[in-house]
Structure formats: structure tokens, C-alpha cells
Amino acid sequence: MTDNSAHTQTLLDMSDLLKPNAVRVAATLGIADLVAEGGGTAATLAERAGAHPEVFAKLLRYLVELGLFTVDADGVHALTDLSRPLLRSNEPSLAQYLSMEGLFGRVSLGLVGLLHTVRTGEASHAAVFGRDYWDEINTDPVYVRALEAEGPTEAGWDADAVIRAYDWSTVRSVADVGGNNGTLLIELLRAHPHLRGTVIDLPNVAGIAARRIEEAGLADRGTAVAASFFEELPKGHDVYLLSGILADWSDEKSVAILRRVAEAAGPDGRVLLAEINLPEMGTGLAAADTALRVAATVPVPARTVEAVRDLADRAGLTPTWQGPVTPVRSVVEFSQAGVELSQAGVELSPAVALDRVPEVAGA
């Protein structure tokens, strides 16, 4: 028989949950910073960290054995080269990224539910924590600090397809539904000085968006409202924009969102879906890691333009314009009166009438 002991130990090391959790707890509590500020014994560090002294001492002992800290004969701890990257003064902050109270850290904790994803194809977060990721992040006050620290500051994912490829000249007001911290709306308002806009999102990010809009000097044209897109939305805007929203929701929930948006837009409003597409790319371990991680955290990471249109059709919306399709972004406009809008000859330059655009699927 072949001796499998070495392989057994390798597999045990690969499947261990204590080590990554201990490092993430250290990042969450800011232990590296506490040590850097003057060292200290386990008892003094526990008090400064607001932790249970006996259990904290066990954690610190384990981290010393892992090589993150040293401890002298007097019980005073010091940093090592391995723990220095966990200092919060580093930019970008690895400690913030690993924090269990951070946006990315919370996503990683949800991977404990990978078995649920493999069996059902559903994202794992709700199976572990009892509610969807965005519902938790955007309503629990503990995540406000993380949203401020980790939220986007520049519109990405080929956002120019939204900001410049769409004709905003005839639009007086836009509602950025699920607009997060206001980054995209701020760039829209800067690019189109006549435009007025409102971010509509859950309380945590709506509050941040309002502050960022004011700091950008756009409070005279921009606002933020706390609301859920699963409930009644504010009416009266010319365009209701959803940028990168539906990828985070199943088909059924996406249709429910679109019905609420269509209801708010009414027969005279337009719905602009600027969807994100996350195709699987590359080979090797890193690509395989990303593919599995995305499958466990993003309900529908890749939808073709045709799939987006189908969801809109189920919500009673008709396509009226199709914009550019890039490897990561598609932009399609819809209306409850789509056919009539097209027949009325409404000018949407540089848009192209939908019946003159060849069928294009998201990559």
C-alpha cells in the first residue's frame, strides 16, 4: 500500500478553517495596529481591542505560533514582517480587505456555504447568514464604515457606455436605482450640466451618497433617497437607470425589481438597463478560483442582451434603443410604450433605432 500520510496532511492543511479565520479576526480587531502602538501583553491588548481576555490570549498565542507576532519573556508582543501588511496605515489596506466587518471580508465568509451553491446553483450568502448580501450590507449600521472605506470612487466596468453613449440631452431627471454611494450619478451630473438626479438605494449607502453628492458640489442638482427597489419607488423621473443591478439577483427577483421600476417610470418614462457581464476568462488556478468564487457570490454573473430583454419583457417593458455592448457591459433602453416611442420618431442620437441594430449577445 502507498503511504498517504503526506497527502493526508496536505489535504488537512488545505481544508483547515481555523487559520484563515484567526488571521481575519486579527485584521478585524486591528491587532497589528494595537501592537505597533506600543506592544503590550495579551491582557492589555485584549482590553484595547474590546475582546474577551482569556480567548484573546489564546488567539494571540496562535498568531505568535503562525509567525505574525513575537512575544518576549515579559509577555510583550511585537510585529513581524508577516504582520506588517496588516497595519491599517497601508494603502490599499489589506486589513480592511480581510476584515470580517468589511465588504470583501463578508463576501468571503459567505463561501462557507459553497456546498449550497454547488447543490443548487444559488449564491451562498443567504444560506449562511439568512439574508441576501446587499440587504445585510446596506441595512446593518455595522457596515457603514466599510461602505465608506471600500465603496467605489470612480465609475468602472465601461461606464462611458452609460455616461456618454446614451443621449442625455432630452433627459431632465434621472433616478439611479440601486445607485450605491452615488459615484455613477456624480459622474453623470458632471458630464451633463443640465441633468438632475437622485440615487435610490437602501439606508446605509443612500446616506453616503447624499454626503458625497454634497461634497462634489452637486447638491443643487443631486439628491439621495432611502428606498428598496422591491417596494414602491419615487415617481416622476424621465429615466430610471439600473447599472449593474440584475447580476446580483435571480431571474424571478430581477423581474420583480423591473416591475417596480416600470411602475415608477409610468408610460412616459424610460428604463435604462446598463448590465454588468462577468464572463469566465483565462486558465490556471487564479482563473478557476475567480470562476468558483463568482459562482458562489454573484447569482447571475453573465446574462446576454437577449436574456436581459427577456427579463424586461416579463416585466412589461419593450426595448426602444440598444447601445454599445462591450465584454463587460450592455446598455439597453426600455419603455412601457416602446413601439409607440419608436414610431413617434423620438430622436435619441447617437442611439440607433432598435430594429436597425443587429442582434448582439453579451460576451
C-alpha positions as CSV (number, residue, x, y, z in Angstrom):
1,M,0.0,0.0,0.0
2,T,1.1,3.5,-0.7
3,D,1.7,5.7,2.3
4,N,-0.8,8.6,2.0
5,S,0.1,10.3,5.2
6,A,1.8,13.3,3.5
7,H,-1.1,13.8,1.2
8,T,-3.5,13.5,4.1
9,Q,-1.7,16.2,6.0
10,T,-1.7,18.4,2.8
11,L,-5.4,18.0,2.5
12,L,-6.0,18.7,6.2
13,D,-3.9,21.9,5.8
14,M,-5.9,22.9,2.7
15,S,-9.2,22.4,4.4
16,D,-8.4,24.0,7.7
17,L,-10.8,26.8,8.7
18,L,-9.1,28.0,11.9
19,K,-6.0,29.6,10.3
20,P,-7.8,31.9,7.9
21,N,-10.4,32.8,10.5
22,A,-7.7,33.7,13.0
23,V,-5.9,36.0,10.6
24,R,-9.2,37.6,9.6
25,V,-10.1,38.2,13.3
26,A,-6.7,39.8,13.7
27,A,-7.4,42.1,10.8
28,T,-10.9,42.9,12.1
29,L,-9.7,43.8,15.6
30,G,-6.7,45.8,14.2
31,I,-4.3,43.8,16.4
32,A,-1.3,44.7,14.3
33,D,-2.0,48.4,14.9
34,L,-2.5,47.8,18.6
35,V,0.9,46.1,18.8
36,A,2.6,48.8,16.7
37,E,1.2,51.5,19.0
38,G,3.3,50.2,21.9
39,G,3.2,46.4,22.2
40,G,1.7,45.1,25.3
41,T,0.7,41.9,27.0
42,A,-2.2,39.8,25.9
43,A,-4.3,41.3,28.7
44,T,-3.6,44.9,27.8
45,L,-4.1,44.2,24.1
46,A,-7.4,42.5,24.8
47,E,-8.7,45.4,26.8
48,R,-7.7,47.8,24.0
49,A,-9.3,45.6,21.4
50,G,-12.5,45.2,23.4
51,A,-12.2,41.5,23.4
52,H,-12.7,38.6,25.9
53,P,-9.3,38.5,27.7
54,E,-8.9,34.7,28.0
55,V,-10.0,33.9,24.5
56,F,-8.0,36.8,23.1
57,A,-4.9,35.4,24.8
58,K,-5.5,32.0,23.1
59,L,-5.9,33.8,19.7
60,L,-2.7,35.8,20.2
61,R,-0.8,32.7,21.2
62,Y,-1.9,31.0,18.0
63,L,-0.9,34.0,15.9
64,V,2.5,34.0,17.5
65,E,2.9,30.4,16.5
66,L,1.9,31.3,13.0
67,G,4.7,33.9,12.9
68,L,2.5,37.1,12.9
69,F,3.9,38.3,16.2
70,T,6.7,37.7,18.7
71,V,6.4,37.7,22.4
72,D,9.3,38.3,24.9
73,A,9.9,36.9,28.4
74,D,7.7,39.7,29.9
75,G,4.8,38.8,27.6
76,V,5.1,41.9,25.5
77,H,4.3,41.4,21.8
78,A,5.9,42.9,18.7
79,L,5.2,42.9,15.0
80,T,7.0,40.7,12.5
81,D,7.5,41.2,8.8
82,L,4.5,38.9,8.2
83,S,2.1,41.1,10.2
84,R,3.2,44.5,9.0
85,P,1.0,44.3,5.9
86,L,-2.0,44.2,8.3
87,L,-1.3,47.8,9.5
88,R,-4.2,49.9,8.6
89,S,-1.9,52.8,7.5
90,N,-1.0,50.7,4.4
91,E,-2.7,51.7,1.1
92,P,-4.5,49.8,-0.1
93,S,-5.5,48.3,3.3
94,L,-5.1,44.5,3.5
95,A,-6.6,44.7,7.0
96,Q,-9.8,46.4,5.6
97,Y,-10.0,43.8,2.8
98,L,-9.8,40.9,5.2
99,S,-12.0,42.4,7.9
100,M,-15.0,40.3,8.8
101,E,-16.9,43.6,9.1
102,G,-15.8,44.7,5.6
103,L,-17.4,44.3,2.3
104,F,-15.0,41.9,0.8
105,G,-14.4,40.1,4.1
106,R,-18.1,39.5,4.5
107,V,-18.3,38.1,1.0
108,S,-15.5,35.6,1.8
109,L,-17.3,34.5,5.0
110,G,-20.3,33.5,2.8
111,L,-18.1,31.0,1.0
112,V,-18.7,28.6,3.9
113,G,-22.0,28.0,2.1
114,L,-20.3,26.7,-1.0
115,L,-22.0,23.4,-0.7
116,H,-25.3,25.1,-1.1
117,T,-24.1,26.8,-4.3
118,V,-22.8,23.6,-5.7
119,R,-26.1,21.8,-5.0
120,T,-28.5,24.5,-6.0
121,G,-26.6,27.0,-8.2
122,E,-27.7,29.7,-5.8
123,A,-25.4,32.3,-4.2
124,S,-24.2,31.1,-0.8
125,H,-24.6,34.2,1.4
126,A,-28.3,33.9,2.3
127,A,-27.9,30.2,3.0
128,V,-25.2,31.1,5.6
129,F,-26.5,34.3,7.1
130,G,-30.2,34.2,6.5
131,R,-30.5,37.2,4.2
132,D,-29.0,38.4,0.9
133,Y,-25.6,40.1,0.9
134,W,-26.7,43.5,-0.2
135,D,-29.7,43.6,2.2
136,E,-27.3,42.9,5.0
137,I,-24.6,45.3,4.0
138,N,-26.9,48.1,3.2
139,T,-29.1,48.0,6.2
140,D,-26.9,46.9,9.1
141,P,-25.2,50.0,10.6
142,V,-22.0,48.0,11.4
143,Y,-21.1,48.1,7.7
144,V,-21.3,51.9,7.2
145,R,-17.6,52.3,7.9
146,A,-16.8,49.6,5.4
147,L,-19.0,51.1,2.8
148,E,-17.3,54.4,3.2
149,A,-13.8,52.9,3.1
150,E,-14.3,50.3,0.3
151,G,-17.0,51.9,-1.8
152,P,-16.2,52.9,-5.4
153,T,-14.8,56.3,-6.1
154,E,-14.7,56.0,-9.9
155,A,-17.3,54.5,-12.2
156,G,-15.9,51.5,-13.9
157,W,-17.0,48.5,-16.0
158,D,-17.0,50.5,-19.2
159,A,-19.2,53.2,-17.6
160,D,-18.7,55.5,-20.6
161,A,-21.3,53.4,-22.3
162,V,-23.8,54.9,-19.8
163,I,-22.3,58.3,-19.4
164,R,-21.6,59.3,-23.0
165,A,-23.0,56.7,-25.4
166,Y,-26.6,57.3,-24.3
167,D,-28.2,60.6,-25.3
168,W,-29.0,62.5,-22.1
169,S,-29.8,65.8,-23.9
170,T,-33.5,65.2,-23.8
171,V,-33.5,64.0,-20.2
172,R,-34.3,66.4,-17.4
173,S,-34.0,64.0,-14.4
174,V,-32.6,60.5,-13.8
175,A,-33.1,58.1,-10.9
176,D,-30.1,55.9,-10.3
177,V,-31.9,52.9,-8.8
178,G,-29.5,50.9,-6.6
179,G,-27.0,53.7,-7.2
180,N,-24.8,52.8,-4.2
181,N,-22.7,55.6,-3.0
182,G,-23.5,58.0,-5.8
183,T,-20.3,57.5,-7.9
184,L,-22.1,57.0,-11.2
185,L,-24.6,59.7,-10.7
186,I,-21.9,62.2,-9.7
187,E,-20.1,61.5,-13.0
188,L,-23.4,61.8,-14.9
189,L,-24.2,65.2,-13.4
190,R,-20.7,66.4,-14.1
191,A,-20.8,65.3,-17.7
192,H,-24.3,66.7,-18.3
193,P,-24.8,70.1,-16.5
194,H,-28.5,70.3,-17.3
195,L,-29.3,67.0,-15.7
196,R,-30.8,66.5,-12.3
197,G,-30.6,63.1,-10.5
198,T,-31.5,61.0,-7.5
199,V,-29.8,58.0,-6.0
200,I,-32.3,55.5,-4.8
201,D,-30.8,52.8,-2.5
202,L,-31.0,51.3,0.9
203,P,-30.3,53.5,4.0
204,N,-26.5,52.9,4.5
205,V,-25.4,53.8,1.0
206,A,-28.2,56.4,0.5
207,G,-26.7,58.4,3.4
208,I,-23.2,58.1,2.0
209,A,-24.4,59.1,-1.5
210,A,-26.1,62.2,-0.1
211,R,-22.9,63.3,1.6
212,R,-20.7,62.6,-1.4
213,I,-23.1,64.5,-3.8
214,E,-22.9,67.5,-1.4
215,E,-19.1,67.2,-1.2
216,A,-18.9,67.1,-5.0
217,G,-20.7,70.5,-5.1
218,L,-23.8,69.0,-6.8
219,A,-26.4,69.3,-4.0
220,D,-28.4,71.8,-6.1
221,R,-28.9,69.0,-8.8
222,G,-28.5,65.8,-6.9
223,T,-30.2,64.0,-4.0
224,A,-30.4,60.6,-2.4
225,V,-33.4,58.7,-1.2
226,A,-33.5,55.6,1.0
227,A,-35.8,53.0,-0.6
228,S,-35.9,49.4,-1.7
229,F,-36.3,48.5,-5.3
230,F,-38.6,45.6,-4.1
231,E,-41.1,48.2,-2.9
232,E,-42.8,51.3,-4.4
233,L,-40.2,53.7,-5.8
234,P,-40.4,57.5,-6.2
235,K,-42.2,58.6,-9.4
236,G,-41.6,61.5,-11.8
237,H,-38.2,60.9,-13.3
238,D,-37.6,60.8,-17.1
239,V,-35.2,57.9,-16.9
240,Y,-34.8,55.1,-14.4
241,L,-31.2,53.8,-14.6
242,L,-30.2,50.4,-13.2
243,S,-26.4,49.9,-13.5
244,G,-25.0,46.5,-12.6
245,I,-28.0,45.6,-10.5
246,L,-29.6,42.5,-12.0
247,A,-26.5,40.3,-11.9
248,D,-27.0,40.2,-8.1
249,W,-30.5,38.8,-8.4
250,S,-32.2,35.7,-9.7
251,D,-34.5,35.9,-12.8
252,E,-37.5,36.0,-10.5
253,K,-36.2,38.7,-8.3
254,S,-34.9,40.7,-11.3
255,V,-38.4,40.7,-12.8
256,A,-39.8,41.9,-9.5
257,I,-37.3,44.7,-9.5
258,L,-38.1,45.7,-13.1
259,R,-41.8,45.7,-12.4
260,R,-41.3,48.2,-9.5
261,V,-39.1,50.3,-11.8
262,A,-41.6,50.2,-14.6
263,E,-44.4,51.2,-12.2
264,A,-42.4,54.2,-11.1
265,A,-41.4,55.2,-14.7
266,G,-45.0,55.0,-15.9
267,P,-46.0,55.1,-19.6
268,D,-43.9,58.3,-20.3
269,G,-40.7,57.3,-18.5
270,R,-37.8,55.2,-19.8
271,V,-35.9,52.4,-18.1
272,L,-32.2,52.2,-18.9
273,L,-30.6,48.8,-18.1
274,A,-26.8,49.0,-18.0
275,E,-26.0,45.5,-17.0
276,I,-22.6,44.1,-16.0
277,N,-21.4,40.9,-17.6
278,L,-18.7,38.8,-15.9
279,P,-17.6,36.2,-18.4
280,E,-15.2,33.4,-17.4
281,M,-11.7,34.2,-18.7
282,G,-8.3,32.7,-18.5
283,T,-6.9,29.4,-17.4
284,G,-5.0,28.1,-14.4
285,L,-5.6,28.3,-10.7
286,A,-6.3,32.0,-10.5
287,A,-9.0,31.9,-13.2
288,A,-10.5,28.8,-11.6
289,D,-10.5,30.5,-8.2
290,T,-12.3,33.5,-9.7
291,A,-14.9,31.4,-11.6
292,L,-15.9,29.4,-8.5
293,R,-15.8,32.5,-6.2
294,V,-18.1,34.4,-8.6
295,A,-20.5,31.5,-8.8
296,A,-20.8,31.4,-5.1
297,T,-21.3,35.2,-4.6
298,V,-23.0,36.5,-7.7
299,P,-26.4,34.9,-8.6
300,V,-26.3,35.5,-12.3
301,P,-22.8,36.9,-13.3
302,A,-23.4,36.6,-17.1
303,R,-26.5,37.5,-19.0
304,T,-26.7,38.1,-22.7
305,V,-28.5,41.1,-24.1
306,E,-31.3,38.7,-25.2
307,A,-31.6,37.4,-21.6
308,V,-31.8,41.0,-20.3
309,R,-34.5,41.8,-22.9
310,D,-36.5,38.6,-21.8
311,L,-36.5,39.8,-18.2
312,A,-37.7,43.2,-19.2
313,D,-40.4,41.7,-21.4
314,R,-41.7,39.6,-18.4
315,A,-41.9,42.9,-16.5
316,G,-44.0,44.5,-19.3
317,L,-41.2,46.6,-20.8
318,T,-40.4,46.9,-24.5
319,P,-36.9,47.7,-25.9
320,T,-36.6,51.1,-27.6
321,W,-32.9,51.5,-28.0
322,Q,-29.8,49.4,-27.8
323,G,-26.4,50.9,-27.0
324,P,-22.9,49.5,-27.2
325,V,-22.1,46.1,-26.0
326,T,-18.6,45.5,-24.6
327,P,-17.2,42.4,-23.0
328,V,-18.4,43.6,-19.6
329,R,-21.3,45.9,-20.2
330,S,-24.5,46.2,-22.2
331,V,-26.9,49.2,-22.3
332,V,-30.5,48.8,-23.4
333,E,-33.4,51.3,-23.1
334,F,-36.9,50.1,-22.4
335,S,-40.3,51.7,-22.2
336,Q,-43.9,50.6,-21.4
337,A,-44.8,52.3,-24.7
338,G,-41.7,51.2,-26.6
339,V,-43.3,50.6,-30.0
340,E,-45.1,53.9,-29.9
341,L,-42.0,55.7,-28.8
342,S,-40.1,54.3,-31.8
343,Q,-42.9,55.1,-34.2
344,A,-43.2,58.6,-33.0
345,G,-39.7,59.2,-34.3
346,V,-38.3,60.4,-31.0
347,E,-34.7,61.5,-31.6
348,L,-32.2,59.5,-29.5
349,S,-29.0,60.4,-31.3
350,P,-26.4,58.8,-31.1
351,A,-28.8,56.0,-30.4
352,V,-29.8,53.7,-33.3
353,A,-33.4,52.5,-33.7
354,L,-33.6,49.0,-32.3
355,D,-34.9,47.5,-35.5
356,R,-31.7,48.6,-37.3
357,V,-29.3,47.1,-34.7
358,P,-28.1,43.6,-35.4
359,E,-28.6,41.0,-32.6
360,V,-25.7,41.2,-30.2
361,A,-25.1,39.0,-27.3
362,G,-23.1,39.9,-24.3
363,A,-19.7,38.3,-24.2
